[in-house]
Amino acid sequence: MKAQRDSIFTVMKLSDENKLKMHELIAKNGNGQKAIKEDPTLSEEQKKEKLQAWKKDITAEERKILTTEQFEIWRDFGKSSKQK
């Protein structure tokens, strides 16, 4: 998956700084989602709500790093990855 991400980052023409920011954000996203999913104090409905809010926050952070065009490429990549 990392190789695919790196290749899409090349297509997106990300600077080295923004590549690093995106890799950090991807790690943060994975850890955050895992923590929510594994939280035994939350009901399934609470987990769903927290995950939706978390994803919204991550998307806002992505938009701060990427240009509009880069963000669209990134979203398309994410959608195609989920379909596989």
N, CA, C and O atoms as CSV, one atom per row, in Angstrom:
chain,resi,resn,atom,element,x,y,z
A,1,MET,N,N,0.826,-1.196,0.000
A,1,MET,CA,C,0.000,0.000,0.000
A,1,MET,C,C,0.872,1.261,0.000
A,1,MET,O,O,0.546,2.247,-0.662
A,2,LYS,N,N,1.991,1.221,0.754
A,2,LYS,CA,C,2.863,2.389,0.804
A,2,LYS,C,C,3.422,2.707,-0.582
A,2,LYS,O,O,3.543,3.875,-0.950
A,3,ALA,N,N,3.762,1.677,-1.347
A,3,ALA,CA,C,4.285,1.899,-2.695
A,3,ALA,C,C,3.233,2.572,-3.569
A,3,ALA,O,O,3.552,3.466,-4.354
A,4,GLN,N,N,1.972,2.140,-3.433
A,4,GLN,CA,C,0.886,2.773,-4.194
A,4,GLN,C,C,0.737,4.238,-3.788
A,4,GLN,O,O,0.565,5.115,-4.635
A,5,ARG,N,N,0.804,4.489,-2.482
A,5,ARG,CA,C,0.689,5.871,-1.998
A,5,ARG,C,C,1.823,6.724,-2.540
A,5,ARG,O,O,1.604,7.843,-3.006
A,6,ASP,N,N,3.035,6.189,-2.475
A,6,ASP,CA,C,4.175,6.955,-2.973
A,6,ASP,C,C,4.028,7.263,-4.454
A,6,ASP,O,O,4.393,8.351,-4.901
A,7,SER,N,N,3.495,6.313,-5.222
A,7,SER,CA,C,3.327,6.566,-6.654
A,7,SER,C,C,2.245,7.622,-6.891
A,7,SER,O,O,2.376,8.445,-7.798
A,8,ILE,N,N,1.182,7.608,-6.089
A,8,ILE,CA,C,0.137,8.624,-6.268
A,8,ILE,C,C,0.665,9.982,-5.817
A,8,ILE,O,O,0.290,11.010,-6.383
A,9,PHE,N,N,1.535,9.998,-4.802
A,9,PHE,CA,C,2.138,11.261,-4.372
A,9,PHE,C,C,2.979,11.850,-5.500
A,9,PHE,O,O,3.036,13.069,-5.664
A,10,THR,N,N,3.632,10.988,-6.278
A,10,THR,CA,C,4.413,11.454,-7.425
A,10,THR,C,C,3.488,12.050,-8.476
A,10,THR,O,O,3.774,13.113,-9.029
A,11,VAL,N,N,2.384,11.372,-8.753
A,11,VAL,CA,C,1.395,11.883,-9.714
A,11,VAL,C,C,0.852,13.233,-9.244
A,11,VAL,O,O,0.616,14.134,-10.048
A,12,MET,N,N,0.659,13.357,-7.938
A,12,MET,CA,C,0.120,14.592,-7.366
A,12,MET,C,C,1.155,15.719,-7.334
A,12,MET,O,O,0.818,16.878,-7.091
A,13,LYS,N,N,2.420,15.363,-7.582
A,13,LYS,CA,C,3.521,16.329,-7.563
A,13,LYS,C,C,3.654,17.001,-6.190
A,13,LYS,O,O,3.794,18.219,-6.086
A,14,LEU,N,N,3.607,16.174,-5.144
A,14,LEU,CA,C,3.761,16.701,-3.789
A,14,LEU,C,C,5.218,17.045,-3.522
A,14,LEU,O,O,6.128,16.352,-3.978
A,15,SER,N,N,5.422,18.110,-2.788
A,15,SER,CA,C,6.771,18.453,-2.347
A,15,SER,C,C,7.193,17.431,-1.290
A,15,SER,O,O,6.350,16.733,-0.727
A,16,ASP,N,N,8.490,17.346,-1.022
A,16,ASP,CA,C,8.968,16.420,0.003
A,16,ASP,C,C,8.329,16.738,1.352
A,16,ASP,O,O,7.983,15.835,2.113
A,17,GLU,N,N,8.176,18.019,1.636
A,17,GLU,CA,C,7.563,18.447,2.897
A,17,GLU,C,C,6.115,17.959,2.995
A,17,GLU,O,O,5.693,17.457,4.038
A,18,ASN,N,N,5.365,18.107,1.911
A,18,ASN,CA,C,3.969,17.678,1.931
A,18,ASN,C,C,3.829,16.157,1.915
A,18,ASN,O,O,2.871,15.615,2.466
A,19,LYS,N,N,4.786,15.464,1.282
A,19,LYS,CA,C,4.781,13.998,1.355
A,19,LYS,C,C,4.917,13.563,2.809
A,19,LYS,O,O,4.198,12.680,3.276
A,20,LEU,N,N,5.846,14.194,3.515
A,20,LEU,CA,C,6.060,13.869,4.921
A,20,LEU,C,C,4.807,14.174,5.742
A,20,LEU,O,O,4.404,13.370,6.583
A,21,LYS,N,N,4.200,15.320,5.502
A,21,LYS,CA,C,2.972,15.684,6.221
A,21,LYS,C,C,1.862,14.669,5.965
A,21,LYS,O,O,1.133,14.294,6.883
A,22,MET,N,N,1.738,14.230,4.723
A,22,MET,CA,C,0.691,13.258,4.390
A,22,MET,C,C,0.973,11.897,5.036
A,22,MET,O,O,0.054,11.248,5.535
A,23,HIS,N,N,2.237,11.464,5.029
A,23,HIS,CA,C,2.572,10.191,5.675
A,23,HIS,C,C,2.254,10.259,7.171
A,23,HIS,O,O,1.728,9.305,7.743
A,24,GLU,N,N,2.576,11.395,7.798
A,24,GLU,CA,C,2.274,11.565,9.223
A,24,GLU,C,C,0.767,11.558,9.463
A,24,GLU,O,O,0.292,10.972,10.436
A,25,LEU,N,N,0.026,12.204,8.584
A,25,LEU,CA,C,-1.429,12.258,8.723
A,25,LEU,C,C,-2.055,10.873,8.522
A,25,LEU,O,O,-3.008,10.514,9.214
A,26,ILE,N,N,-1.522,10.106,7.584
A,26,ILE,CA,C,-2.019,8.750,7.343
A,26,ILE,C,C,-1.800,7.885,8.589
A,26,ILE,O,O,-2.683,7.124,8.984
A,27,ALA,N,N,-0.625,8.007,9.202
A,27,ALA,CA,C,-0.344,7.250,10.424
A,27,ALA,C,C,-1.278,7.688,11.553
A,27,ALA,O,O,-1.827,6.858,12.277
A,28,LYS,N,N,-1.446,8.998,11.689
A,28,LYS,CA,C,-2.347,9.538,12.716
A,28,LYS,C,C,-3.768,9.021,12.497
A,28,LYS,O,O,-4.451,8.645,13.449
A,29,ASN,N,N,-4.203,9.005,11.252
A,29,ASN,CA,C,-5.545,8.539,10.919
A,29,ASN,C,C,-5.722,7.069,11.308
A,29,ASN,O,O,-6.716,6.697,11.933
A,30,GLY,N,N,-4.761,6.254,10.936
A,30,GLY,CA,C,-4.848,4.828,11.261
A,30,GLY,C,C,-4.900,4.581,12.760
A,30,GLY,O,O,-5.707,3.784,13.239
A,31,ASN,N,N,-4.039,5.268,13.495
A,31,ASN,CA,C,-4.010,5.104,14.946
A,31,ASN,C,C,-5.303,5.593,15.585
A,31,ASN,O,O,-5.825,4.961,16.504
A,32,GLY,N,N,-5.814,6.711,15.102
A,32,GLY,CA,C,-7.048,7.268,15.649
A,32,GLY,C,C,-8.246,6.368,15.400
A,32,GLY,O,O,-9.054,6.128,16.298
A,33,GLN,N,N,-8.353,5.871,14.172
A,33,GLN,CA,C,-9.467,4.968,13.852
A,33,GLN,C,C,-9.383,3.687,14.676
A,33,GLN,O,O,-10.394,3.191,15.173
A,34,LYS,N,N,-8.176,3.161,14.816
A,34,LYS,CA,C,-7.992,1.934,15.590
A,34,LYS,C,C,-8.410,2.159,17.040
A,34,LYS,O,O,-9.092,1.320,17.628
A,35,ALA,N,N,-8.005,3.284,17.617
A,35,ALA,CA,C,-8.347,3.582,19.009
A,35,ALA,C,C,-9.860,3.665,19.200
A,35,ALA,O,O,-10.396,3.158,20.186
A,36,ILE,N,N,-10.531,4.296,18.266
A,36,ILE,CA,C,-11.992,4.410,18.362
A,36,ILE,C,C,-12.637,3.031,18.244
A,36,ILE,O,O,-13.508,2.680,19.039
A,37,LYS,N,N,-12.215,2.260,17.263
A,37,LYS,CA,C,-12.814,0.940,17.028
A,37,LYS,C,C,-12.588,-0.024,18.189
A,37,LYS,O,O,-13.415,-0.898,18.451
A,38,GLU,N,N,-11.459,0.143,18.883
A,38,GLU,CA,C,-11.118,-0.787,19.962
A,38,GLU,C,C,-11.521,-0.275,21.342
A,38,GLU,O,O,-11.237,-0.931,22.344
A,39,ASP,N,N,-12.171,0.872,21.414
A,39,ASP,CA,C,-12.573,1.445,22.701
A,39,ASP,C,C,-13.763,0.659,23.266
A,39,ASP,O,O,-14.870,0.740,22.732
A,40,PRO,N,N,-13.535,-0.095,24.338
A,40,PRO,CA,C,-14.610,-0.930,24.884
A,40,PRO,C,C,-15.712,-0.129,25.585
A,40,PRO,O,O,-16.781,-0.668,25.872
A,41,THR,N,N,-15.458,1.137,25.857
A,41,THR,CA,C,-16.459,1.952,26.556
A,41,THR,C,C,-17.504,2.527,25.613
A,41,THR,O,O,-18.500,3.095,26.059
A,42,LEU,N,N,-17.280,2.381,24.298
A,42,LEU,CA,C,-18.202,2.956,23.321
A,42,LEU,C,C,-19.144,1.898,22.759
A,42,LEU,O,O,-18.747,0.757,22.520
A,43,SER,N,N,-20.387,2.291,22.553
A,43,SER,CA,C,-21.338,1.415,21.864
A,43,SER,C,C,-21.014,1.459,20.369
A,43,SER,O,O,-20.235,2.302,19.925
A,44,GLU,N,N,-21.603,0.565,19.609
A,44,GLU,CA,C,-21.372,0.560,18.160
A,44,GLU,C,C,-21.824,1.879,17.536
A,44,GLU,O,O,-21.167,2.403,16.636
A,45,GLU,N,N,-22.929,2.404,18.010
A,45,GLU,CA,C,-23.436,3.680,17.488
A,45,GLU,C,C,-22.475,4.823,17.817
A,45,GLU,O,O,-22.231,5.690,16.979
A,46,GLN,N,N,-21.934,4.824,19.030
A,46,GLN,CA,C,-20.971,5.858,19.419
A,46,GLN,C,C,-19.699,5.750,18.582
A,46,GLN,O,O,-19.130,6.762,18.173
A,47,LYS,N,N,-19.262,4.532,18.334
A,47,LYS,CA,C,-18.072,4.324,17.501
A,47,LYS,C,C,-18.315,4.881,16.102
A,47,LYS,O,O,-17.456,5.553,15.531
A,48,LYS,N,N,-19.485,4.593,15.564
A,48,LYS,CA,C,-19.833,5.075,14.226
A,48,LYS,C,C,-19.808,6.607,14.184
A,48,LYS,O,O,-19.255,7.200,13.258
A,49,GLU,N,N,-20.406,7.234,15.185
A,49,GLU,CA,C,-20.443,8.700,15.244
A,49,GLU,C,C,-19.041,9.284,15.387
A,49,GLU,O,O,-18.695,10.255,14.714
A,50,LYS,N,N,-18.236,8.685,16.268
A,50,LYS,CA,C,-16.875,9.180,16.478
A,50,LYS,C,C,-16.026,9.007,15.217
A,50,LYS,O,O,-15.230,9.881,14.874
A,51,LEU,N,N,-16.203,7.878,14.531
A,51,LEU,CA,C,-15.444,7.646,13.299
A,51,LEU,C,C,-15.814,8.663,12.223
A,51,LEU,O,O,-14.945,9.150,11.500
A,52,GLN,N,N,-17.095,8.979,12.117
A,52,GLN,CA,C,-17.520,9.983,11.135
A,52,GLN,C,C,-16.896,11.336,11.451
A,52,GLN,O,O,-16.414,12.023,10.550
A,53,ALA,N,N,-16.900,11.721,12.714
A,53,ALA,CA,C,-16.307,12.996,13.121
A,53,ALA,C,C,-14.797,12.976,12.885
A,53,ALA,O,O,-14.223,13.965,12.427
A,54,TRP,N,N,-14.157,11.848,13.199
A,54,TRP,CA,C,-12.718,11.709,13.008
A,54,TRP,C,C,-12.358,11.872,11.529
A,54,TRP,O,O,-11.427,12.600,11.185
A,55,LYS,N,N,-13.099,11.192,10.667
A,55,LYS,CA,C,-12.828,11.268,9.229
A,55,LYS,C,C,-13.018,12.691,8.706
A,55,LYS,O,O,-12.283,13.139,7.825
A,56,LYS,N,N,-13.995,13.388,9.247
A,56,LYS,CA,C,-14.233,14.776,8.852
A,56,LYS,C,C,-13.027,15.646,9.235
A,56,LYS,O,O,-12.597,16.499,8.458
A,57,ASP,N,N,-12.493,15.421,10.435
A,57,ASP,CA,C,-11.318,16.166,10.896
A,57,ASP,C,C,-10.097,15.859,10.034
A,57,ASP,O,O,-9.339,16.764,9.685
A,58,ILE,N,N,-9.905,14.594,9.691
A,58,ILE,CA,C,-8.762,14.198,8.860
A,58,ILE,C,C,-8.880,14.834,7.475
A,58,ILE,O,O,-7.891,15.313,6.921
A,59,THR,N,N,-10.077,14.838,6.926
A,59,THR,CA,C,-10.298,15.457,5.617
A,59,THR,C,C,-9.954,16.941,5.666
A,59,THR,O,O,-9.360,17.470,4.726
A,60,ALA,N,N,-10.317,17.612,6.743
A,60,ALA,CA,C,-9.989,19.035,6.893
A,60,ALA,C,C,-8.475,19.231,6.923
A,60,ALA,O,O,-7.958,20.189,6.347
A,61,GLU,N,N,-7.771,18.328,7.592
A,61,GLU,CA,C,-6.306,18.421,7.637
A,61,GLU,C,C,-5.702,18.148,6.260
A,61,GLU,O,O,-4.731,18.796,5.869
A,62,GLU,N,N,-6.269,17.197,5.527
A,62,GLU,CA,C,-5.788,16.918,4.166
A,62,GLU,C,C,-5.935,18.162,3.292
A,62,GLU,O,O,-5.041,18.495,2.515
A,63,ARG,N,N,-7.059,18.835,3.428
A,63,ARG,CA,C,-7.315,20.038,2.625
A,63,ARG,C,C,-6.318,21.156,2.935
A,63,ARG,O,O,-6.017,21.977,2.069
A,64,LYS,N,N,-5.808,21.189,4.160
A,64,LYS,CA,C,-4.808,22.201,4.527
A,64,LYS,C,C,-3.463,21.919,3.860
A,64,LYS,O,O,-2.703,22.842,3.566
A,65,ILE,N,N,-3.174,20.639,3.624
A,65,ILE,CA,C,-1.891,20.236,3.043
A,65,ILE,C,C,-1.922,20.293,1.519
A,65,ILE,O,O,-0.958,20.730,0.890
A,66,LEU,N,N,-3.029,19.851,0.930
A,66,LEU,CA,C,-3.115,19.660,-0.518
A,66,LEU,C,C,-3.810,20.818,-1.224
A,66,LEU,O,O,-4.644,21.513,-0.644
A,67,THR,N,N,-3.447,21.007,-2.490
A,67,THR,CA,C,-4.195,21.938,-3.333
A,67,THR,C,C,-5.525,21.276,-3.683
A,67,THR,O,O,-5.708,20.085,-3.431
A,68,THR,N,N,-6.440,22.024,-4.253
A,68,THR,CA,C,-7.738,21.471,-4.644
A,68,THR,C,C,-7.559,20.309,-5.614
A,68,THR,O,O,-8.200,19.268,-5.466
A,69,GLU,N,N,-6.695,20.485,-6.598
A,69,GLU,CA,C,-6.457,19.430,-7.593
A,69,GLU,C,C,-5.842,18.190,-6.938
A,69,GLU,O,O,-6.258,17.065,-7.215
A,70,GLN,N,N,-4.858,18.403,-6.076
A,70,GLN,CA,C,-4.226,17.279,-5.387
A,70,GLN,C,C,-5.236,16.543,-4.503
A,70,GLN,O,O,-5.236,15.315,-4.430
A,71,PHE,N,N,-6.087,17.310,-3.839
A,71,PHE,CA,C,-7.096,16.705,-2.969
A,71,PHE,C,C,-8.044,15.821,-3.771
A,71,PHE,O,O,-8.395,14.729,-3.323
A,72,GLU,N,N,-8.460,16.275,-4.941
A,72,GLU,CA,C,-9.354,15.480,-5.790
A,72,GLU,C,C,-8.682,14.179,-6.228
A,72,GLU,O,O,-9.316,13.124,-6.233
A,73,ILE,N,N,-7.412,14.251,-6.593
A,73,ILE,CA,C,-6.667,13.048,-6.983
A,73,ILE,C,C,-6.586,12.092,-5.792
A,73,ILE,O,O,-6.776,10.885,-5.938
A,74,TRP,N,N,-6.304,12.644,-4.621
A,74,TRP,CA,C,-6.191,11.845,-3.402
A,74,TRP,C,C,-7.519,11.161,-3.060
A,74,TRP,O,O,-7.531,9.985,-2.695
A,75,ARG,N,N,-8.625,11.880,-3.173
A,75,ARG,CA,C,-9.954,11.308,-2.898
A,75,ARG,C,C,-10.266,10.187,-3.889
A,75,ARG,O,O,-10.773,9.136,-3.497
A,76,ASP,N,N,-9.965,10.406,-5.163
A,76,ASP,CA,C,-10.207,9.372,-6.177
A,76,ASP,C,C,-9.377,8.126,-5.886
A,76,ASP,O,O,-9.855,7.002,-6.037
A,77,PHE,N,N,-8.140,8.333,-5.471
A,77,PHE,CA,C,-7.264,7.214,-5.113
A,77,PHE,C,C,-7.855,6.449,-3.928
A,77,PHE,O,O,-7.871,5.218,-3.927
A,78,GLY,N,N,-8.334,7.167,-2.933
A,78,GLY,CA,C,-8.937,6.533,-1.761
A,78,GLY,C,C,-10.161,5.720,-2.115
A,78,GLY,O,O,-10.349,4.614,-1.609
A,79,LYS,N,N,-10.993,6.265,-2.982
A,79,LYS,CA,C,-12.208,5.549,-3.399
A,79,LYS,C,C,-11.849,4.281,-4.169
A,79,LYS,O,O,-12.450,3.229,-3.951
A,80,SER,N,N,-10.875,4.379,-5.066
A,80,SER,CA,C,-10.502,3.205,-5.862
A,80,SER,C,C,-9.826,2.151,-4.993
A,80,SER,O,O,-9.963,0.957,-5.260
A,81,SER,N,N,-9.103,2.564,-3.965
A,81,SER,CA,C,-8.452,1.612,-3.059
A,81,SER,C,C,-9.476,0.831,-2.251
A,81,SER,O,O,-9.284,-0.357,-1.987
A,82,LYS,N,N,-10.554,1.482,-1.858
A,82,LYS,CA,C,-11.587,0.825,-1.056
A,82,LYS,C,C,-12.379,-0.190,-1.870
A,82,LYS,O,O,-12.924,-1.141,-1.310
A,83,GLN,N,N,-12.447,0.001,-3.179
A,83,GLN,CA,C,-13.217,-0.899,-4.037
A,83,GLN,C,C,-12.486,-2.208,-4.296
A,83,GLN,O,O,-13.102,-3.186,-4.721
A,84,LYS,N,N,-11.199,-2.240,-4.049
A,84,LYS,CA,C,-10.399,-3.445,-4.334
A,84,LYS,C,C,-10.535,-4.467,-3.240
A,84,LYS,O,O,-9.932,-5.537,-3.317
